[in-house]
Amino acid sequence: MNINKIVKARGNTYKIYIDDIELITYEDVILDNNLLHKKNISIDKYNKIISDTEFYDVYYKTLKYVMKRRRSEKEVIDYLNKYSLNDDSKKIVIDKLKHINLINDKEYCKAYINDKVYLSKCGLNKIRLDLLEQNIPIDIIESELSLIDSDIINNRLEKLIAKKINNNSNHSNYYLKQKVLNEMINLGYPKDKTIEIINKYSLDDTDIIEKQFNKIFNSLSKKYSGEELLFKVKQKLISKGFKSDDINDLIQKNTRN
């Protein structure tokens, strides 16, 4: 097979004209196979050029993928699994990217923690779990998490809880505390610290239950009346966490009026 000419194309790609075939490949392939000084190639060499081009197609796509933002090794492996490279070739891609420090799980861990601590509502427990899912070694995770100022996390937790409690207008004291506790745990904050902060608040259900009673009563009275109406109202209030005795007292108060 004859190499008729090699022409520069876009970026680091070249067009190689082999007999009546036009092949777009990469500078790496040309240099690796010493094509600049060859005019004739065998079928085996041609097949190797095709194979090498397929490899570099995936390599440069992966390079672009990791250049957008730092990725964990697991993310890169998952990305490579979309392509039909064999395992040895995937390892070569990974090793090449590690060599130029574009895959570095310690640096990834550090960057991920900083982003989550300063740019999200996440607590350290959720950050830890997210990193474990990326197969980051636990010793690296704990080492980086230990550098975070606990005051930053505690202050944010206090602000999140304060916002949730101060904006409450629908739920009972008990229901609200449980709701806030579950939300903060899901965000990755420790249960004991969350309970400690929540318990600083002394909440009174009186105003809220009366407002909710009036709102629910007025809404349901369009469809129900009498004992059925009162039963439906009580059901709704119980679902919001209000105590049965407090609801009964409120119903008696309003029915007397």
Contacts in CASP RR format, 6 or more apart in sequence:
PFRMAT RR
TARGET T0000
AUTHOR 0000-0000-0000
METHOD contacts of the structure
MODEL  1
MNINKIVKARGNTYKIYIDDIELITYEDVILDNNLLHKKNISIDKYNKII
SDTEFYDVYYKTLKYVMKRRRSEKEVIDYLNKYSLNDDSKKIVIDKLKHI
NLINDKEYCKAYINDKVYLSKCGLNKIRLDLLEQNIPIDIIESELSLIDS
DIINNRLEKLIAKKINNNSNHSNYYLKQKVLNEMINLGYPKDKTIEIINK
YSLDDTDIIEKQFNKIFNSLSKKYSGEELLFKVKQKLISKGFKSDDINDL
IQKNTRN
1 18 0 8 1.000
1 19 0 8 1.000
1 40 0 8 1.000
1 41 0 8 1.000
1 42 0 8 1.000
1 43 0 8 1.000
1 45 0 8 1.000
1 46 0 8 1.000
2 18 0 8 1.000
2 19 0 8 1.000
2 39 0 8 1.000
2 40 0 8 1.000
3 16 0 8 1.000
3 17 0 8 1.000
3 18 0 8 1.000
3 35 0 8 1.000
3 38 0 8 1.000
3 39 0 8 1.000
3 40 0 8 1.000
3 41 0 8 1.000
4 17 0 8 1.000
4 18 0 8 1.000
4 19 0 8 1.000
5 16 0 8 1.000
5 17 0 8 1.000
6 14 0 8 1.000
6 15 0 8 1.000
6 16 0 8 1.000
6 17 0 8 1.000
6 30 0 8 1.000
6 35 0 8 1.000
6 36 0 8 1.000
7 14 0 8 1.000
7 15 0 8 1.000
7 17 0 8 1.000
8 14 0 8 1.000
8 15 0 8 1.000
9 15 0 8 1.000
9 24 0 8 1.000
12 26 0 8 1.000
12 27 0 8 1.000
12 28 0 8 1.000
12 60 0 8 1.000
13 24 0 8 1.000
13 25 0 8 1.000
13 26 0 8 1.000
13 27 0 8 1.000
14 24 0 8 1.000
14 25 0 8 1.000
14 26 0 8 1.000
14 27 0 8 1.000
14 30 0 8 1.000
15 22 0 8 1.000
15 23 0 8 1.000
15 24 0 8 1.000
16 22 0 8 1.000
16 23 0 8 1.000
16 24 0 8 1.000
16 25 0 8 1.000
16 30 0 8 1.000
16 35 0 8 1.000
16 49 0 8 1.000
17 23 0 8 1.000
18 41 0 8 1.000
18 46 0 8 1.000
23 49 0 8 1.000
23 50 0 8 1.000
23 53 0 8 1.000
24 53 0 8 1.000
25 49 0 8 1.000
25 52 0 8 1.000
25 53 0 8 1.000
25 56 0 8 1.000
26 53 0 8 1.000
26 56 0 8 1.000
26 60 0 8 1.000
28 52 0 8 1.000
28 56 0 8 1.000
29 35 0 8 1.000
29 49 0 8 1.000
29 52 0 8 1.000
29 53 0 8 1.000
29 56 0 8 1.000
30 36 0 8 1.000
32 52 0 8 1.000
33 45 0 8 1.000
33 48 0 8 1.000
33 49 0 8 1.000
33 52 0 8 1.000
35 41 0 8 1.000
35 49 0 8 1.000
41 49 0 8 1.000
54 85 0 8 1.000
55 85 0 8 1.000
55 89 0 8 1.000
55 92 0 8 1.000
55 93 0 8 1.000
58 80 0 8 1.000
58 83 0 8 1.000
58 85 0 8 1.000
58 89 0 8 1.000
58 93 0 8 1.000
59 93 0 8 1.000
59 96 0 8 1.000
61 83 0 8 1.000
62 76 0 8 1.000
62 79 0 8 1.000
62 80 0 8 1.000
62 93 0 8 1.000
62 97 0 8 1.000
63 97 0 8 1.000
63 102 0 8 1.000
65 71 0 8 1.000
65 76 0 8 1.000
65 79 0 8 1.000
66 76 0 8 1.000
66 97 0 8 1.000
66 102 0 8 1.000
66 103 0 8 1.000
67 102 0 8 1.000
70 104 0 8 1.000
70 107 0 8 1.000
70 108 0 8 1.000
70 111 0 8 1.000
70 112 0 8 1.000
71 79 0 8 1.000
71 103 0 8 1.000
71 108 0 8 1.000
72 103 0 8 1.000
72 105 0 8 1.000
72 108 0 8 1.000
72 134 0 8 1.000
72 135 0 8 1.000
72 136 0 8 1.000
73 94 0 8 1.000
73 103 0 8 1.000
73 105 0 8 1.000
73 108 0 8 1.000
73 135 0 8 1.000
74 134 0 8 1.000
74 135 0 8 1.000
75 134 0 8 1.000
76 93 0 8 1.000
76 94 0 8 1.000
76 97 0 8 1.000
76 103 0 8 1.000
77 90 0 8 1.000
77 94 0 8 1.000
80 90 0 8 1.000
80 93 0 8 1.000
80 94 0 8 1.000
81 90 0 8 1.000
85 93 0 8 1.000
94 103 0 8 1.000
97 103 0 8 1.000
98 104 0 8 1.000
101 107 0 8 1.000
105 134 0 8 1.000
105 135 0 8 1.000
105 136 0 8 1.000
105 137 0 8 1.000
105 140 0 8 1.000
106 140 0 8 1.000
106 144 0 8 1.000
108 134 0 8 1.000
108 136 0 8 1.000
109 131 0 8 1.000
109 136 0 8 1.000
109 140 0 8 1.000
109 141 0 8 1.000
109 144 0 8 1.000
110 144 0 8 1.000
112 127 0 8 1.000
112 130 0 8 1.000
112 131 0 8 1.000
112 134 0 8 1.000
113 127 0 8 1.000
113 131 0 8 1.000
113 144 0 8 1.000
113 145 0 8 1.000
113 148 0 8 1.000
116 122 0 8 1.000
116 123 0 8 1.000
116 126 0 8 1.000
116 127 0 8 1.000
116 130 0 8 1.000
117 127 0 8 1.000
117 148 0 8 1.000
117 152 0 8 1.000
117 153 0 8 1.000
121 156 0 8 1.000
121 160 0 8 1.000
121 187 0 8 1.000
122 130 0 8 1.000
122 187 0 8 1.000
122 188 0 8 1.000
123 153 0 8 1.000
123 156 0 8 1.000
123 157 0 8 1.000
123 187 0 8 1.000
123 188 0 8 1.000
123 189 0 8 1.000
124 145 0 8 1.000
124 148 0 8 1.000
124 153 0 8 1.000
124 188 0 8 1.000
124 189 0 8 1.000
125 185 0 8 1.000
125 188 0 8 1.000
125 189 0 8 1.000
125 190 0 8 1.000
126 186 0 8 1.000
126 187 0 8 1.000
126 188 0 8 1.000
127 145 0 8 1.000
127 188 0 8 1.000
128 141 0 8 1.000
128 145 0 8 1.000
129 188 0 8 1.000
131 141 0 8 1.000
132 138 0 8 1.000
132 141 0 8 1.000
153 189 0 8 1.000
154 193 0 8 1.000
157 184 0 8 1.000
157 189 0 8 1.000
157 193 0 8 1.000
157 194 0 8 1.000
157 197 0 8 1.000
158 197 0 8 1.000
160 184 0 8 1.000
160 187 0 8 1.000
161 180 0 8 1.000
161 184 0 8 1.000
161 194 0 8 1.000
161 197 0 8 1.000
161 198 0 8 1.000
164 176 0 8 1.000
164 179 0 8 1.000
164 180 0 8 1.000
164 183 0 8 1.000
165 176 0 8 1.000
165 180 0 8 1.000
165 198 0 8 1.000
165 201 0 8 1.000
165 203 0 8 1.000
168 176 0 8 1.000
168 208 0 8 1.000
169 208 0 8 1.000
169 211 0 8 1.000
170 208 0 8 1.000
170 212 0 8 1.000
170 240 0 8 1.000
171 179 0 8 1.000
171 208 0 8 1.000
171 240 0 8 1.000
171 241 0 8 1.000
172 205 0 8 1.000
172 208 0 8 1.000
172 209 0 8 1.000
172 240 0 8 1.000
172 241 0 8 1.000
172 242 0 8 1.000
172 243 0 8 1.000
173 203 0 8 1.000
173 204 0 8 1.000
173 205 0 8 1.000
174 241 0 8 1.000
174 243 0 8 1.000
175 240 0 8 1.000
175 241 0 8 1.000
175 242 0 8 1.000
176 203 0 8 1.000
177 198 0 8 1.000
177 203 0 8 1.000
180 194 0 8 1.000
180 198 0 8 1.000
181 191 0 8 1.000
181 194 0 8 1.000
181 195 0 8 1.000
181 198 0 8 1.000
184 194 0 8 1.000
185 191 0 8 1.000
185 194 0 8 1.000
205 242 0 8 1.000
205 243 0 8 1.000
205 246 0 8 1.000
209 237 0 8 1.000
209 242 0 8 1.000
209 246 0 8 1.000
209 247 0 8 1.000
209 250 0 8 1.000
210 250 0 8 1.000
212 236 0 8 1.000
212 237 0 8 1.000
212 240 0 8 1.000
212 242 0 8 1.000
213 233 0 8 1.000
213 237 0 8 1.000
213 247 0 8 1.000
213 250 0 8 1.000
213 251 0 8 1.000
213 254 0 8 1.000
216 233 0 8 1.000
216 236 0 8 1.000
216 237 0 8 1.000
217 229 0 8 1.000
217 233 0 8 1.000
217 254 0 8 1.000
220 229 0 8 1.000
220 232 0 8 1.000
220 233 0 8 1.000
220 236 0 8 1.000
221 229 0 8 1.000
224 232 0 8 1.000
230 251 0 8 1.000
230 255 0 8 1.000
233 251 0 8 1.000
234 244 0 8 1.000
234 247 0 8 1.000
234 248 0 8 1.000
234 251 0 8 1.000
237 247 0 8 1.000
238 244 0 8 1.000
238 247 0 8 1.000
END
